[in-house]
């Protein structure tokens, strides 16, 4: 392989790499909008009260009998 062919091959590598990265852009936007943002909102609302102060009360309330029934019913848990 001569030097001109090697230079052309090196120049073509960067556009090919950018093209591959560019194809993942729409998925990254979709993933951010429909997975990460809702997940962060669930975590935020789970760890704050109505005034916006940090609390674990929401997380601890899952162990209440009403919530336990709702969480176990699809799997047939009996409490």
DRENFIBA-992903 format. One record per atom (N, C-alpha, C, CB): residue in three letters; x, y, z; atom name. Coordinates in Angstrom, 1 decimal, decimal comma, padded with zeros to 4 digits. Glycine has a CB too. Example, Ala and Ser with C-alpha at 12.3 -4.5 7.8 and 13.67 -1.06 7.14 Angstrom:
# residues 2
+--------+--------+--------+--------+-------+
! residu !      X !      Y !      Z ! atome !
+--------+--------+--------+--------+-------+
!    Ala !  013,2 ! -005,7 !  007,8 !     N !
!    Ala !  012,3 ! -004,5 !  007,8 !    CA !
!    Ala !  013,2 ! -003,3 !  007,8 !     C !
!    Ala !  011,3 ! -004,5 !  009,0 !    CB !
!    Ser !  012,8 ! -002,2 !  007,1 !     N !
!    Ser !  013,7 ! -001,1 !  007,1 !    CA !
!    Ser !  012,9 !  000,0 !  007,9 !     C !
!    Ser !  014,1 ! -000,6 !  005,7 !    CB !
+--------+--------+--------+--------+-------+
***
This chain:
# residues 79
+--------+--------+--------+--------+-------+
! residu !      X !      Y !      Z ! atome !
+--------+--------+--------+--------+-------+
!    Unk !  000,9 ! -001,2 !  000,0 !     N !
!    Unk !  000,0 !  000,0 !  000,0 !    CA !
!    Unk !  000,9 !  001,2 !  000,0 !     C !
!    Unk ! -001,0 !  000,0 !  001,2 !    CB !
!    Unk !  000,7 !  002,2 ! -000,9 !     N !
!    Unk !  001,5 !  003,4 ! -001,0 !    CA !
!    Unk !  001,0 !  004,4 !  000,0 !     C !
!    Unk !  001,5 !  003,9 ! -002,4 !    CB !
!    Unk !  001,8 !  005,5 !  000,2 !     N !
!    Unk !  001,4 !  006,5 !  001,2 !    CA !
!    Unk !  000,2 !  007,2 !  000,9 !     C !
!    Unk !  002,6 !  007,4 !  001,4 !    CB !
!    Unk ! -000,1 !  007,4 ! -000,4 !     N !
!    Unk ! -001,4 !  008,2 ! -000,7 !    CA !
!    Unk ! -002,6 !  007,3 ! -000,4 !     C !
!    Unk ! -001,4 !  008,5 ! -002,2 !    CB !
!    Unk ! -002,5 !  006,1 ! -000,6 !     N !
!    Unk ! -003,7 !  005,2 ! -000,3 !    CA !
!    Unk ! -003,8 !  005,1 !  001,3 !     C !
!    Unk ! -003,4 !  003,8 ! -000,8 !    CB !
!    Unk ! -002,7 !  005,1 !  002,0 !     N !
!    Unk ! -002,8 !  005,1 !  003,5 !    CA !
!    Unk ! -003,4 !  006,4 !  004,0 !     C !
!    Unk ! -001,4 !  004,9 !  004,1 !    CB !
!    Unk ! -003,0 !  007,5 !  003,4 !     N !
!    Unk ! -003,6 !  008,8 !  003,8 !    CA !
!    Unk ! -005,1 !  008,9 !  003,5 !     C !
!    Unk ! -002,9 !  010,0 !  003,1 !    CB !
!    Unk ! -005,5 !  008,4 !  002,3 !     N !
!    Unk ! -006,9 !  008,4 !  002,0 !    CA !
!    Unk ! -007,7 !  007,5 !  003,0 !     C !
!    Unk ! -007,1 !  007,9 !  000,6 !    CB !
!    Unk ! -007,1 !  006,4 !  003,3 !     N !
!    Unk ! -007,8 !  005,5 !  004,3 !    CA !
!    Unk ! -007,9 !  006,1 !  005,6 !     C !
!    Unk ! -007,0 !  004,1 !  004,4 !    CB !
!    Unk ! -006,9 !  006,8 !  006,1 !     N !
!    Unk ! -007,0 !  007,5 !  007,4 !    CA !
!    Unk ! -008,0 !  008,6 !  007,3 !     C !
!    Unk ! -005,6 !  008,1 !  007,8 !    CB !
!    Unk ! -008,1 !  009,4 !  006,2 !     N !
!    Unk ! -009,1 !  010,4 !  006,1 !    CA !
!    Unk ! -010,5 !  009,9 !  006,1 !     C !
!    Unk ! -008,8 !  011,3 !  004,8 !    CB !
!    Unk ! -010,7 !  008,7 !  005,6 !     N !
!    Unk ! -012,0 !  008,1 !  005,5 !    CA !
!    Unk ! -012,5 !  007,5 !  006,8 !     C !
!    Unk ! -012,1 !  007,1 !  004,4 !    CB !
!    Unk ! -011,5 !  007,3 !  007,7 !     N !
!    Unk ! -011,9 !  006,6 !  009,0 !    CA !
!    Unk ! -012,7 !  007,5 !  009,9 !     C !
!    Unk ! -010,6 !  006,2 !  009,7 !    CB !
!    Unk ! -012,3 !  008,8 !  009,9 !     N !
!    Unk ! -013,0 !  009,8 !  010,8 !    CA !
!    Unk ! -014,5 !  010,0 !  010,4 !     C !
!    Unk ! -012,3 !  011,1 !  010,8 !    CB !
!    Unk ! -014,7 !  010,2 !  009,1 !     N !
!    Unk ! -016,2 !  010,4 !  008,7 !    CA !
!    Unk ! -017,0 !  009,1 !  009,0 !     C !
!    Unk ! -016,2 !  010,7 !  007,2 !    CB !
!    Unk ! -016,4 !  008,0 !  008,8 !     N !
!    Unk ! -017,1 !  006,7 !  009,1 !    CA !
!    Unk ! -017,4 !  006,6 !  010,5 !     C !
!    Unk ! -016,3 !  005,5 !  008,6 !    CB !
!    Unk ! -016,5 !  007,0 !  011,4 !     N !
!    Unk ! -016,7 !  006,9 !  012,8 !    CA !
!    Unk ! -017,8 !  007,9 !  013,2 !     C !
!    Unk ! -015,4 !  007,2 !  013,6 !    CB !
!    Unk ! -017,7 !  009,1 !  012,7 !     N !
!    Unk ! -018,7 !  010,1 !  013,0 !    CA !
!    Unk ! -020,1 !  009,7 !  012,5 !     C !
!    Unk ! -018,4 !  011,5 !  012,4 !    CB !
!    Unk ! -020,2 !  009,1 !  011,4 !     N !
!    Unk ! -021,4 !  008,6 !  010,9 !    CA !
!    Unk ! -022,0 !  007,5 !  011,8 !     C !
!    Unk ! -021,2 !  008,0 !  009,5 !    CB !
!    Unk ! -021,2 !  006,6 !  012,3 !     N !
!    Unk ! -021,7 !  005,6 !  013,3 !    CA !
!    Unk ! -022,2 !  006,3 !  014,6 !     C !
!    Unk ! -020,6 !  004,6 !  013,6 !    CB !
!    Unk ! -021,5 !  007,3 !  015,1 !     N !
!    Unk ! -021,9 !  008,0 !  016,3 !    CA !
!    Unk ! -023,2 !  008,8 !  016,0 !     C !
!    Unk ! -020,8 !  008,9 !  016,8 !    CB !
!    Unk ! -023,2 !  009,4 !  014,9 !     N !
!    Unk ! -024,4 !  010,2 !  014,5 !    CA !
!    Unk ! -025,7 !  009,4 !  014,4 !     C !
!    Unk ! -024,1 !  010,9 !  013,2 !    CB !
!    Unk ! -025,6 !  008,1 !  014,0 !     N !
!    Unk ! -026,8 !  007,3 !  014,0 !    CA !
!    Unk ! -027,4 !  007,0 !  015,3 !     C !
!    Unk ! -026,4 !  006,0 !  013,2 !    CB !
!    Unk ! -026,6 !  007,1 !  016,4 !     N !
!    Unk ! -027,1 !  006,8 !  017,7 !    CA !
!    Unk ! -027,7 !  008,1 !  018,3 !     C !
!    Unk ! -026,0 !  006,3 !  018,6 !    CB !
!    Unk ! -027,6 !  009,2 !  017,7 !     N !
!    Unk ! -028,1 !  010,5 !  018,2 !    CA !
!    Unk ! -029,6 !  010,4 !  018,5 !     C !
!    Unk ! -027,8 !  011,6 !  017,3 !    CB !
!    Unk ! -030,4 !  010,0 !  017,5 !     N !
!    Unk ! -031,9 !  010,0 !  017,8 !    CA !
!    Unk ! -032,3 !  009,0 !  019,0 !     C !
!    Unk ! -032,6 !  009,5 !  016,5 !    CB !
!    Unk ! -031,6 !  007,9 !  019,1 !     N !
!    Unk ! -031,8 !  007,0 !  020,2 !    CA !
!    Unk ! -031,5 !  007,7 !  021,5 !     C !
!    Unk ! -031,1 !  005,7 !  020,0 !    CB !
!    Unk ! -030,4 !  008,4 !  021,5 !     N !
!    Unk ! -029,9 !  009,1 !  022,8 !    CA !
!    Unk ! -031,0 !  010,1 !  023,2 !     C !
!    Unk ! -028,6 !  009,7 !  022,6 !    CB !
!    Unk ! -031,5 !  010,8 !  022,3 !     N !
!    Unk ! -032,6 !  011,8 !  022,6 !    CA !
!    Unk ! -033,8 !  011,1 !  023,1 !     C !
!    Unk ! -032,9 !  012,7 !  021,3 !    CB !
!    Unk ! -034,2 !  010,0 !  022,4 !     N !
!    Unk ! -035,4 !  009,2 !  022,8 !    CA !
!    Unk ! -035,2 !  008,7 !  024,2 !     C !
!    Unk ! -035,7 !  008,1 !  021,8 !    CB !
!    Unk ! -034,1 !  008,1 !  024,4 !     N !
!    Unk ! -033,8 !  007,5 !  025,7 !    CA !
!    Unk ! -033,8 !  008,5 !  026,8 !     C !
!    Unk ! -032,4 !  006,8 !  025,7 !    CB !
!    Unk ! -033,3 !  009,7 !  026,6 !     N !
!    Unk ! -033,3 !  010,7 !  027,6 !    CA !
!    Unk ! -034,7 !  011,2 !  027,9 !     C !
!    Unk ! -032,4 !  011,9 !  027,1 !    CB !
!    Unk ! -035,5 !  011,4 !  026,8 !     N !
!    Unk ! -036,8 !  011,9 !  027,0 !    CA !
!    Unk ! -037,8 !  010,9 !  027,6 !     C !
!    Unk ! -037,3 !  012,3 !  025,7 !    CB !
!    Unk ! -037,7 !  009,6 !  027,2 !     N !
!    Unk ! -038,7 !  008,7 !  027,6 !    CA !
!    Unk ! -038,3 !  007,7 !  028,7 !     C !
!    Unk ! -039,2 !  008,0 !  026,4 !    CB !
!    Unk ! -037,0 !  007,7 !  029,0 !     N !
!    Unk ! -036,6 !  006,7 !  030,1 !    CA !
!    Unk ! -036,0 !  007,5 !  031,2 !     C !
!    Unk ! -035,5 !  005,7 !  029,5 !    CB !
!    Unk ! -035,0 !  008,3 !  031,0 !     N !
!    Unk ! -034,2 !  009,0 !  032,1 !    CA !
!    Unk ! -035,1 !  010,0 !  032,8 !     C !
!    Unk ! -033,0 !  009,6 !  031,6 !    CB !
!    Unk ! -035,7 !  010,9 !  032,1 !     N !
!    Unk ! -036,5 !  012,0 !  032,7 !    CA !
!    Unk ! -037,6 !  011,4 !  033,5 !     C !
!    Unk ! -037,1 !  012,9 !  031,6 !    CB !
!    Unk ! -038,5 !  010,5 !  033,0 !     N !
!    Unk ! -039,5 !  009,9 !  033,9 !    CA !
!    Unk ! -039,0 !  009,2 !  035,1 !     C !
!    Unk ! -040,4 !  009,0 !  033,1 !    CB !
!    Unk ! -037,9 !  008,5 !  034,9 !     N !
!    Unk ! -037,2 !  007,8 !  036,1 !    CA !
!    Unk ! -036,8 !  008,8 !  037,1 !     C !
!    Unk ! -036,1 !  006,9 !  035,6 !    CB !
!    Unk ! -036,2 !  009,9 !  036,7 !     N !
!    Unk ! -035,7 !  010,9 !  037,7 !    CA !
!    Unk ! -036,9 !  011,6 !  038,4 !     C !
!    Unk ! -034,9 !  012,0 !  037,0 !    CB !
!    Unk ! -038,0 !  011,7 !  037,6 !     N !
!    Unk ! -039,2 !  012,3 !  038,2 !    CA !
!    Unk ! -039,8 !  011,4 !  039,3 !     C !
!    Unk ! -040,3 !  012,6 !  037,2 !    CB !
!    Unk ! -039,8 !  010,1 !  039,0 !     N !
!    Unk ! -040,3 !  009,1 !  040,0 !    CA !
!    Unk ! -039,5 !  009,1 !  041,2 !     C !
!    Unk ! -040,3 !  007,7 !  039,4 !    CB !
!    Unk ! -038,2 !  009,2 !  041,1 !     N !
!    Unk ! -037,3 !  009,2 !  042,2 !    CA !
!    Unk ! -037,5 !  010,5 !  043,0 !     C !
!    Unk ! -035,8 !  009,1 !  041,8 !    CB !
!    Unk ! -037,6 !  011,7 !  042,3 !     N !
!    Unk ! -037,8 !  013,0 !  042,9 !    CA !
!    Unk ! -039,1 !  013,0 !  043,7 !     C !
!    Unk ! -037,9 !  014,1 !  041,9 !    CB !
!    Unk ! -040,2 !  012,5 !  043,1 !     N !
!    Unk ! -041,5 !  012,6 !  043,9 !    CA !
!    Unk ! -041,5 !  011,5 !  044,9 !     C !
!    Unk ! -042,6 !  012,4 !  042,9 !    CB !
!    Unk ! -040,8 !  010,5 !  044,8 !     N !
!    Unk ! -040,7 !  009,4 !  045,9 !    CA !
!    Unk ! -040,0 !  009,9 !  047,1 !     C !
!    Unk ! -040,1 !  008,2 !  045,3 !    CB !
!    Unk ! -039,0 !  010,8 !  046,9 !     N !
!    Unk ! -038,2 !  011,2 !  048,0 !    CA !
!    Unk ! -038,5 !  012,6 !  048,6 !     C !
!    Unk ! -036,8 !  011,2 !  047,6 !    CB !
!    Unk ! -039,6 !  013,2 !  048,1 !     N !
!    Unk ! -040,0 !  014,6 !  048,6 !    CA !
!    Unk ! -041,4 !  014,5 !  049,0 !     C !
!    Unk ! -039,7 !  015,6 !  047,5 !    CB !
!    Unk ! -041,8 !  015,5 !  049,9 !     N !
!    Unk ! -043,2 !  015,6 !  050,3 !    CA !
!    Unk ! -043,9 !  016,7 !  049,5 !     C !
!    Unk ! -043,3 !  015,9 !  051,8 !    CB !
!    Unk ! -045,1 !  017,1 !  049,9 !     N !
!    Unk ! -045,9 !  018,1 !  049,2 !    CA !
!    Unk ! -045,2 !  019,4 !  049,1 !     C !
!    Unk ! -047,2 !  018,2 !  049,8 !    CB !
!    Unk ! -044,4 !  019,7 !  050,1 !     N !
!    Unk ! -043,7 !  021,0 !  050,2 !    CA !
!    Unk ! -042,3 !  021,0 !  049,5 !     C !
!    Unk ! -043,5 !  021,5 !  051,6 !    CB !
!    Unk ! -041,9 !  019,8 !  049,0 !     N !
!    Unk ! -040,6 !  019,7 !  048,3 !    CA !
!    Unk ! -039,5 !  019,3 !  049,3 !     C !
!    Unk ! -040,3 !  021,0 !  047,6 !    CB !
!    Unk ! -039,8 !  019,1 !  050,5 !     N !
!    Unk ! -038,7 !  018,7 !  051,5 !    CA !
!    Unk ! -038,4 !  017,2 !  051,4 !     C !
!    Unk ! -039,2 !  019,1 !  052,9 !    CB !
!    Unk ! -037,2 !  016,9 !  051,7 !     N !
!    Unk ! -036,8 !  015,5 !  051,6 !    CA !
!    Unk ! -037,5 !  014,7 !  052,7 !     C !
!    Unk ! -035,2 !  015,4 !  051,8 !    CB !
!    Unk ! -038,0 !  013,5 !  052,3 !     N !
!    Unk ! -038,6 !  012,6 !  053,3 !    CA !
!    Unk ! -038,5 !  011,2 !  052,8 !     C !
!    Unk ! -040,1 !  013,0 !  053,5 !    CB !
!    Unk ! -038,4 !  010,2 !  053,7 !     N !
!    Unk ! -038,5 !  008,8 !  053,4 !    CA !
!    Unk ! -039,8 !  008,2 !  053,7 !     C !
!    Unk ! -037,4 !  008,1 !  054,2 !    CB !
!    Unk ! -040,8 !  009,1 !  054,1 !     N !
!    Unk ! -042,1 !  008,6 !  054,4 !    CA !
!    Unk ! -042,8 !  007,9 !  053,3 !     C !
!    Unk ! -043,0 !  009,8 !  054,9 !    CB !
!    Unk ! -042,6 !  008,4 !  052,1 !     N !
!    Unk ! -043,3 !  007,8 !  050,9 !    CA !
!    Unk ! -042,7 !  006,4 !  050,6 !     C !
!    Unk ! -043,0 !  008,7 !  049,7 !    CB !
!    Unk ! -041,4 !  006,2 !  050,8 !     N !
!    Unk ! -040,8 !  004,9 !  050,6 !    CA !
!    Unk ! -041,2 !  003,9 !  051,7 !     C !
!    Unk ! -039,2 !  005,1 !  050,5 !    CB !
!    Unk ! -041,2 !  004,4 !  052,9 !     N !
!    Unk ! -041,6 !  003,5 !  054,0 !    CA !
!    Unk ! -043,1 !  003,2 !  054,0 !     C !
!    Unk ! -041,3 !  004,2 !  055,3 !    CB !
!    Unk ! -043,9 !  004,0 !  053,4 !     N !
!    Unk ! -045,3 !  003,7 !  053,3 !    CA !
!    Unk ! -045,6 !  002,5 !  052,4 !     C !
!    Unk ! -046,1 !  004,9 !  052,8 !    CB !
!    Unk ! -044,7 !  002,0 !  051,6 !     N !
!    Unk ! -044,9 !  000,8 !  050,8 !    CA !
!    Unk ! -045,1 ! -000,4 !  051,7 !     C !
!    Unk ! -043,6 !  000,6 !  049,9 !    CB !
!    Unk ! -044,6 ! -000,4 !  052,9 !     N !
!    Unk ! -044,7 ! -001,6 !  053,7 !    CA !
!    Unk ! -046,1 ! -001,6 !  054,4 !     C !
!    Unk ! -043,6 ! -001,6 !  054,8 !    CB !
!    Unk ! -046,9 ! -000,6 !  054,3 !     N !
!    Unk ! -048,3 ! -000,6 !  054,8 !    CA !
!    Unk ! -049,0 ! -001,7 !  054,2 !     C !
!    Unk ! -049,0 !  000,8 !  054,6 !    CB !
!    Unk ! -050,0 ! -002,3 !  055,0 !     N !
!    Unk ! -050,7 ! -003,5 !  054,6 !    CA !
!    Unk ! -051,5 ! -003,2 !  053,3 !     C !
!    Unk ! -051,7 ! -003,9 !  055,6 !    CB !
!    Unk ! -052,1 ! -002,0 !  053,1 !     N !
!    Unk ! -052,8 ! -001,7 !  051,8 !    CA !
!    Unk ! -051,9 ! -001,8 !  050,6 !     C !
!    Unk ! -053,4 ! -000,4 !  051,9 !    CB !
!    Unk ! -050,7 ! -001,3 !  050,7 !     N !
!    Unk ! -049,7 ! -001,3 !  049,6 !    CA !
!    Unk ! -049,2 ! -002,7 !  049,4 !     C !
!    Unk ! -048,6 ! -000,3 !  049,9 !    CB !
!    Unk ! -049,0 ! -003,4 !  050,5 !     N !
!    Unk ! -048,4 ! -004,8 !  050,4 !    CA !
!    Unk ! -049,4 ! -005,7 !  049,6 !     C !
!    Unk ! -048,1 ! -005,4 !  051,8 !    CB !
!    Unk ! -050,7 ! -005,5 !  049,9 !     N !
!    Unk ! -051,7 ! -006,3 !  049,2 !    CA !
!    Unk ! -051,7 ! -006,0 !  047,7 !     C !
!    Unk ! -053,1 ! -006,0 !  049,7 !    CB !
!    Unk ! -051,6 ! -004,7 !  047,4 !     N !
!    Unk ! -051,5 ! -004,4 !  045,9 !    CA !
!    Unk ! -050,3 ! -004,9 !  045,2 !     C !
!    Unk ! -051,6 ! -002,8 !  045,8 !    CB !
!    Unk ! -049,2 ! -004,9 !  045,9 !     N !
!    Unk ! -047,9 ! -005,3 !  045,3 !    CA !
!    Unk ! -047,8 ! -006,8 !  045,2 !     C !
!    Unk ! -046,7 ! -004,8 !  046,1 !    CB !
!    Unk ! -048,5 ! -007,5 !  046,2 !     N !
!    Unk ! -048,4 ! -009,0 !  046,2 !    CA !
!    Unk ! -049,5 ! -009,7 !  045,3 !     C !
!    Unk ! -048,5 ! -009,5 !  047,6 !    CB !
!    Unk ! -050,6 ! -009,0 !  045,1 !     N !
!    Unk ! -051,7 ! -009,7 !  044,4 !    CA !
!    Unk ! -051,3 ! -010,3 !  043,1 !     C !
!    Unk ! -052,8 ! -008,7 !  044,3 !    CB !
!    Unk ! -050,5 ! -009,7 !  042,2 !     N !
!    Unk ! -050,2 ! -010,3 !  040,9 !    CA !
!    Unk ! -049,5 ! -011,6 !  041,1 !     C !
!    Unk ! -049,5 ! -009,4 !  040,1 !    CB !
!    Unk ! -048,7 ! -011,8 !  042,2 !     N !
!    Unk ! -047,9 ! -013,0 !  042,3 !    CA !
!    Unk ! -048,5 ! -014,0 !  043,3 !     C !
!    Unk ! -046,5 ! -012,6 !  042,8 !    CB !
!    Unk ! -049,7 ! -013,6 !  043,9 !     N !
!    Unk ! -050,3 ! -014,6 !  044,8 !    CA !
!    Unk ! -049,8 ! -014,6 !  046,2 !     C !
!    Unk ! -050,3 ! -015,9 !  044,2 !    CB !
!    Unk ! -049,1 ! -013,5 !  046,6 !     N !
!    Unk ! -048,6 ! -013,5 !  048,0 !    CA !
!    Unk ! -049,7 ! -013,4 !  048,9 !     C !
!    Unk ! -047,6 ! -012,3 !  048,1 !    CB !
!    Unk ! -049,6 ! -014,0 !  050,1 !     N !
!    Unk ! -050,6 ! -013,9 !  051,1 !    CA !
!    Unk ! -050,0 ! -013,4 !  052,4 !     C !
!    Unk ! -051,3 ! -015,3 !  051,4 !    CB !
!    Unk ! -050,6 ! -012,3 !  052,9 !     N !
!    Unk ! -050,0 ! -011,7 !  054,1 !    CA !
!    Unk ! -051,0 ! -011,7 !  055,2 !     C !
!    Unk ! -049,4 ! -010,3 !  053,8 !    CB !
+--------+--------+--------+--------+-------+
***
